[in-house]
Amino acid sequence: MQRKAIILLSGGLDSITVLAMAKKQGYHCYALSFEYGQRHNAELNAARTIAVEYGVVDHKTINIDLGAIGGSALTDEHIAVPTSLQEGIPVTYVPARNTLFLSFALGWAEVLGCSDIFIGVNAVDYSGYPDCRPEFIEAFQKLATLATKSGVEGHPIRIHTPLITLSKADIIKKGIELGVDYQQTVSCYSASKSGLACGICDACRLRKKGFEEAGVSDPTRYQ
């Protein structure tokens, strides 16, 4: 029986790479995206396109109104998206985002009888978000084992983070090897409705740096 995996698919550079990796490993892929009150839907539009191209079995988009609690430049229009480096955890951090995303993925995995979840978190070239670190994933893995029927019955759902120790350049190189077309992805925090990147936010800066260090032409569509 072919193994099933849920892929958290944002429509960005990291998530498409993880999807390509899971497909390469022979998984029957299910994609999960979220409309959580973010500033734009360009990434979600990209995720829909990517899900179709990669032939996922099912692609669900879950609505969570994180804008109702605010606290992030990505969900509160009154907080500006920074255009320069910040000290500490930046205001683009969305409180509890990956905890919620993985929780929904965990629930769907139980329903599907799926034993694997893939998420494209990275703790090398990243913005310092606490829910992208190995410590967080290790803690959530323990929760996944304790809080699910499958885990209690001895069949824990595994959380896979294949990019967590890779630089952005190494992620891009891995994706190129797998035939990933990064032009269709959107990573920008302030992208236009059509998906054009601003080129100056933290996400754009890390993405640009990755392509430069990988020696790969940057296919990003800029404003």
C-alpha positions in Angstrom: 0.0 0.0 0.0 1.4 3.4 -1.0 2.2 5.6 2.0 0.2 8.8 2.6 1.6 12.1 3.6 0.2 15.5 4.4 2.2 18.4 3.1 1.8 21.8 4.6 1.7 23.9 1.4 1.9 27.6 1.7 2.8 28.3 -1.9 6.3 29.5 -1.0 9.7 28.3 -1.9 10.2 26.0 1.0 6.8 24.2 0.9 7.1 23.4 -2.8 10.5 21.9 -2.2 9.1 19.7 0.6 6.3 18.6 -1.7 8.7 17.6 -4.4 10.8 15.7 -1.9 7.8 13.8 -0.5 6.7 12.9 -4.1 10.2 11.7 -4.9 10.1 9.4 -1.8 6.9 7.8 -3.2 4.3 9.3 -0.9 0.7 9.7 -1.9 0.5 13.4 -1.1 -2.3 15.5 0.4 -1.8 19.2 0.6 -3.0 21.5 3.4 -3.1 25.3 3.2 -4.5 28.0 5.4 -6.3 31.3 4.9 -5.4 32.8 8.3 -6.1 36.5 7.7 -2.8 37.2 6.0 -2.2 40.4 4.1 -2.7 38.8 0.6 -3.8 35.6 -1.1 -1.1 35.5 -3.7 0.7 32.6 -1.9 -2.6 30.7 -1.6 -3.2 31.1 -5.4 0.3 29.8 -5.9 -0.4 26.8 -3.6 -3.5 25.9 -5.6 -1.5 25.9 -8.9 1.3 23.9 -7.3 -1.1 21.3 -5.9 -2.7 20.7 -9.3 0.7 20.5 -11.0 2.0 18.0 -8.5 -1.2 15.9 -8.7 -1.9 15.8 -5.0 -4.8 13.5 -4.0 -6.6 16.3 -2.2 -5.9 19.9 -1.4 -7.7 21.5 1.5 -7.6 25.2 2.5 -8.6 25.8 6.1 -9.9 29.2 7.3 -8.5 30.5 10.6 -9.0 34.1 11.5 -5.7 34.9 13.2 -6.4 38.5 12.3 -9.0 38.5 15.1 -6.1 38.4 17.7 -3.6 40.4 15.6 -0.1 40.8 17.0 1.7 40.4 13.6 2.5 42.5 10.6 1.1 39.7 8.5 -2.3 39.8 10.1 -2.8 43.3 11.3 -2.9 46.1 8.7 -2.0 48.6 11.4 1.5 47.0 11.8 3.9 47.8 9.0 5.9 45.1 7.3 9.6 45.9 8.1 11.8 46.8 5.2 15.1 46.3 7.1 16.6 43.8 9.5 15.2 43.8 13.0 16.8 42.7 16.2 15.2 39.7 18.0 11.9 38.1 16.7 10.5 40.4 14.0 6.9 41.7 13.9 6.2 39.4 11.0 6.1 36.4 13.4 2.5 35.2 13.6 1.7 33.9 17.2 1.0 30.2 17.3 0.8 29.8 13.5 2.8 26.6 13.1 1.3 25.1 16.2 -2.2 25.6 14.7 -1.1 24.5 11.3 0.4 21.3 12.6 -2.6 20.6 14.8 -4.9 20.7 11.8 -2.6 18.5 9.9 -2.5 16.1 12.8 -6.3 15.8 12.9 -6.5 15.3 9.1 -3.8 12.7 9.3 -5.8 10.7 11.8 -8.9 10.9 9.6 -6.9 9.7 6.5 -5.0 7.0 8.4 -1.9 8.8 7.4 1.3 8.4 9.4 3.5 11.3 8.0 3.3 15.1 8.0 5.8 17.2 6.1 6.5 20.9 7.0 9.1 23.2 5.4 10.3 24.9 8.5 14.0 26.1 8.5 16.3 27.1 11.3 19.3 28.3 9.3 18.4 31.1 6.9 15.2 32.2 8.6 13.7 35.2 10.5 14.1 33.8 14.0 10.6 32.5 14.5 10.4 30.3 17.6 8.1 27.8 15.9 10.6 27.0 13.2 13.2 25.6 15.5 14.1 21.9 16.1 13.1 22.3 19.8 9.5 23.2 18.7 9.3 20.2 16.3 10.6 17.8 18.9 8.0 19.1 21.4 5.2 18.8 18.9 6.2 15.3 18.0 5.8 14.3 21.6 2.4 16.0 21.6 1.4 14.2 18.4 2.2 10.8 20.0 0.4 11.6 23.3 -2.7 13.3 22.0 -3.8 11.0 19.2 -5.6 7.7 19.0 -3.0 6.4 16.6 -0.2 7.5 18.8 -1.7 5.9 21.9 -2.2 2.6 19.9 1.4 2.5 19.0 1.3 4.0 15.5 2.6 7.6 16.0 2.3 10.2 13.3 5.7 11.4 12.3 6.5 15.1 11.7 9.1 15.4 8.9 11.2 18.6 8.6 13.7 17.8 5.7 14.8 21.5 5.4 15.3 22.4 9.0 19.1 22.3 8.9 19.6 23.4 5.3 20.6 26.9 4.2 18.3 28.6 1.7 20.9 28.0 -1.0 21.0 24.3 -0.3 17.2 24.2 -0.3 17.1 25.8 -3.7 19.8 23.4 -5.0 17.8 20.5 -3.8 14.7 21.8 -5.4 16.5 22.4 -8.8 17.6 18.7 -8.7 14.0 17.7 -8.3 12.9 19.9 -11.2 11.1 22.5 -9.0 10.0 25.6 -10.9 10.4 28.4 -8.3 8.9 31.1 -10.6 5.4 29.9 -9.6 6.1 30.3 -5.9 5.4 33.4 -3.8 7.3 34.2 -0.6 6.9 37.9 -0.2 5.1 39.4 2.8 3.9 42.3 0.8 3.2 40.7 -2.6 0.8 42.3 -5.0 -2.5 40.6 -5.9 -0.9 39.1 -8.9 2.0 37.7 -6.9 4.7 40.3 -7.7 7.3 40.5 -4.8 8.3 43.7 -3.1 12.0 42.7 -3.1 12.7 44.4 0.3 10.9 42.5 3.0 12.7 39.9 5.1 11.2 37.0 3.1 12.4 38.5 -0.1 15.8 39.3 1.3 16.3 35.6 2.4 15.0 34.3 -0.9 17.3 36.6 -3.0 20.3 35.6 -0.8 19.5 32.0 -1.4 19.5 32.2 -5.2 22.7 34.3 -5.2 24.5 31.8 -3.0 23.2 28.8 -4.9 24.4 30.4 -8.2 21.0 30.1 -9.7 19.2 32.8 -11.6 16.4 34.3 -9.5 13.1 33.6 -11.2 11.1 35.8 -8.8 8.7 38.2 -10.3 9.3 41.6 -8.7 7.1 44.7 -8.6 
